[in-house]
Amino acid sequence: MHENLNLGNSLFKGLNDKHGLVICGYEYGESKADAKYEQQAATDEVQANPKDLQFTFANKTPFLGEKALKVPYDNRIIKWFELWGHRMDRDGLGDDFTKSIMQTNLSNTQANRVEDYEEIAAGIDGFVEFLQALEPSVILFMGSKNSDFINRAENLPKIEAVLGKQLGERVVETAETSGAKFRVIFQDFEHCRTVTLPHPSGSVGLSDEYIAKFAPRIGEILREYKTKRGF
């Protein structure tokens, strides 16, 4: 059932195969720094087929080796969870909360930088298939354009067919800062809460201190999720 889905880490029965927390980026394109680490890992340590391994988003060392712990995109998201008061466990397969997290991307395309956002937006059907299979409770979109993509007139009905009707309006927030401001977007559906954040490795001038300012609201969403799942 899950063989053709756009999965970024292992499925754990009863944890992230249904009603889990999804981290969703644009595509499998990586920054040049991310690609450098993953290329080194693949060269230095020949690994088995990832489908034969078990690994979490927080700890991909069974797949990529120790250099997986240095991938900038992953590390920044893991840092953000700490800033929000909900640390991921990177020891082995970690705790149930960590294993309830699934990584994916809106598109299967890959490049060092997004060349065509329209191509990504047009790939919504694969993402809808992913949602149908996993029925997530929370989605954290990485990259502000993701919110615009799912809310296009031709896409939102497909999303609502899986996540339920939108509850209220999208809420776009920024925080007070002496530096660059970035949008953080909150949007709830009947069966899923979503937060759209700036892209962790593609947003120039984005500081961890800025992301930490959203800890009260995002932290509460994560607390609600943990309570609902019994973590």
C-alpha positions in Angstrom: 0.0 0.0 0.0 2.8 2.4 0.9 5.4 1.2 -1.7 5.0 4.0 -4.2 4.6 6.9 -1.6 7.1 9.7 -1.3 8.7 8.6 2.0 11.8 10.2 3.5 12.2 7.7 6.4 10.8 4.4 7.7 7.3 3.6 8.6 6.6 2.4 12.1 3.3 0.6 12.5 0.9 2.3 14.9 3.1 5.5 15.0 3.6 7.2 11.7 1.8 4.9 9.3 -1.5 6.6 10.4 -2.2 9.9 12.1 1.4 11.0 12.5 3.3 14.2 12.1 4.5 15.1 8.7 7.4 17.3 7.7 6.9 18.4 4.1 9.3 20.4 1.9 9.2 21.4 -1.7 11.1 18.6 -3.4 14.1 16.2 -2.9 16.3 19.0 -4.1 19.0 19.8 -1.6 21.1 22.8 -0.9 24.7 22.2 -2.2 25.8 21.8 1.5 23.1 19.1 2.1 24.1 17.3 -1.1 27.7 17.4 -0.2 27.2 15.6 3.1 24.9 13.0 1.6 27.2 12.4 -1.4 30.1 11.8 1.1 28.0 9.5 3.1 27.1 7.4 0.1 30.7 7.3 -1.0 32.2 6.5 2.4 29.7 3.9 3.5 27.9 1.7 1.1 24.4 1.1 2.6 21.7 -1.4 1.9 18.5 -0.4 0.1 16.8 2.1 2.4 13.6 0.0 2.2 15.5 -2.8 3.9 16.5 -0.5 6.8 14.7 1.2 9.7 15.6 4.8 10.4 13.9 8.0 11.6 13.9 11.5 10.3 16.0 12.5 13.4 18.5 9.7 12.9 19.3 8.6 9.3 22.7 7.0 10.2 21.5 3.4 9.4 21.0 4.7 5.8 23.6 7.4 5.4 26.2 6.7 8.1 27.5 9.2 10.7 27.6 12.0 8.1 23.8 12.0 8.2 24.0 13.8 11.5 25.6 16.8 9.7 22.9 17.4 7.0 22.0 21.1 7.4 18.3 20.8 6.5 17.6 18.0 8.9 19.6 19.5 11.7 17.9 22.9 11.5 14.4 21.3 11.8 15.6 19.2 14.7 16.9 22.4 16.4 13.5 24.1 15.8 11.7 21.3 17.6 14.0 21.8 20.6 13.2 25.6 20.5 9.5 24.8 20.5 10.0 22.5 23.6 9.6 19.2 21.8 13.0 17.5 21.3 13.4 14.7 18.9 15.3 11.7 20.2 18.3 10.9 18.0 19.4 7.9 20.1 18.8 4.8 17.9 15.2 4.8 16.7 14.3 7.2 19.5 11.0 7.5 21.4 7.5 7.0 20.0 7.1 10.7 19.4 10.2 10.7 17.2 9.0 7.6 15.3 5.7 9.2 14.7 7.3 11.8 12.4 7.4 11.2 8.7 9.4 13.2 6.1 8.1 13.9 2.6 8.1 16.6 -0.1 5.3 18.0 -2.2 7.2 16.9 -5.4 9.5 14.0 -6.4 11.7 16.4 -8.4 15.3 17.0 -7.4 17.8 19.8 -7.9 20.1 22.0 -5.8 17.6 24.8 -6.0 14.0 25.0 -7.1 14.0 25.8 -10.8 10.2 25.7 -11.4 7.8 26.2 -8.6 4.9 25.6 -11.1 6.2 22.0 -11.6 6.1 21.5 -7.9 2.6 22.9 -7.6 1.4 20.7 -10.4 2.6 17.6 -8.5 -0.1 17.9 -5.9 -1.8 14.6 -6.8 1.2 12.5 -5.5 1.0 14.4 -2.2 -2.8 13.8 -2.0 -2.1 10.1 -2.4 0.4 10.3 0.4 -2.2 12.0 2.6 -4.8 9.4 1.8 -2.5 6.6 2.9 -1.1 8.2 6.1 -4.0 10.5 7.2 -1.6 12.8 9.2 -2.8 14.7 12.3 -0.2 17.5 11.9 1.7 18.8 8.8 4.7 21.2 9.1 5.3 22.6 5.6 8.9 23.8 5.1 8.8 26.7 2.6 6.1 29.4 2.5 5.0 28.7 -1.1 3.7 25.3 0.0 0.8 27.0 1.7 0.0 28.9 -1.5 0.2 25.7 -3.6 -2.2 23.7 -1.5 -4.6 26.6 -1.4 -4.9 27.1 -5.1 -8.4 26.8 -6.4 -7.7 23.6 -8.3 -5.8 22.0 -5.3 -7.7 22.9 -2.1 -10.7 20.7 -2.9 -8.3 17.7 -3.3 -6.7 18.5 0.1 -10.0 19.0 1.8 -11.3 15.7 0.4 -8.6 14.0 2.6 -8.0 16.4 5.6 -11.6 17.6 5.9 -13.0 21.1 5.4 -10.9 24.1 6.3 -11.7 25.5 9.7 -11.8 29.3 9.6 -9.2 31.2 7.6 -5.5 30.9 7.1 -3.7 33.0 9.7 -0.5 34.6 8.5 1.8 35.8 11.3 5.2 37.5 11.6 7.2 38.2 14.7 8.9 41.4 15.9 12.6 41.3 15.0 15.5 43.6 14.1 16.3 41.4 11.2 14.4 39.8 8.3 10.8 38.9 8.8 9.3 35.7 7.4 5.7 34.5 7.2 4.5 31.6 9.4 1.1 30.4 8.3 -1.4 28.5 10.4 -4.3 26.6 8.8 -6.5 24.0 10.4 -8.7 21.4 8.7 -11.2 19.1 10.3 -8.7 16.2 10.7 -5.4 17.9 10.5 -3.6 21.0 11.7 -0.9 22.6 9.5 1.8 25.1 10.0 3.8 26.5 7.0 7.3 27.7 8.0 10.1 29.4 6.1 12.4 27.0 4.3 15.1 25.9 6.8 18.0 25.9 4.4 16.7 28.2 1.6 15.6 31.3 3.5 18.5 33.9 3.6 18.6 35.8 6.8 16.4 33.4 8.8 17.5 33.0 12.4 16.7 30.3 14.9 15.8 33.2 17.3 13.1 34.3 14.9 11.6 30.8 14.7 11.7 30.5 18.5 9.3 33.4 18.8 6.6 31.1 17.5 7.2 28.5 20.3 4.0 29.3 22.2 1.7 28.6 19.4 3.6 25.8 17.6 4.5 24.2 21.0 0.8 24.1 21.9 0.0 22.4 18.6 2.7 19.8 19.3 1.5 19.3 22.9 -2.0 18.7 21.7 -0.7 16.2 19.1 1.2 14.3 21.8 -1.8 14.2 24.1 -4.0 13.0 21.3 -1.5 10.2 20.4 -0.7 9.3 24.0 3.0 10.2 23.9 
